[in-house]
């Protein structure tokens, strides 16, 4: 399940009051809303801009954001920095790239929050 969530969710990671009282150290979130153009995110640059826009609207500024997306030339794990990653509530998701991609990461339904600090609805949720 964790691997599926990691592989299918548009997980956004920072490379580096608040509108929703997010932890200023937030460096990991799942998007609460798409770009409005389906899968057309405008490439990696457009996806990164979407991440930055959502984070800024949530009151987290001053960070460089990278969408957890790959292209044929770029692997997502190579564009997200070295960690650690923390969600909007200040809960550590992973210390480094290896732990983020392991079964021991801290990604659960309760920790894979959106930029507003909300649990993301999934299959079976209402």
Secondary structure as UniProt FT lines:
FT   HELIX           2..8
FT   STRAND          11..14
FT   TURN            19..20
FT   TURN            24..25
FT   STRAND          28..30
FT   TURN            38..39
FT   HELIX           43..57
FT   TURN            58..59
FT   STRAND          65..67
FT   HELIX           76..78
FT   STRAND          85..86
FT   TURN            88..89
FT   STRAND          92..94
FT   HELIX           97..100
FT   TURN            103..104
FT   TURN            109..111
FT   STRAND          113..114
FT   TURN            115..116
FT   TURN            123..124
//
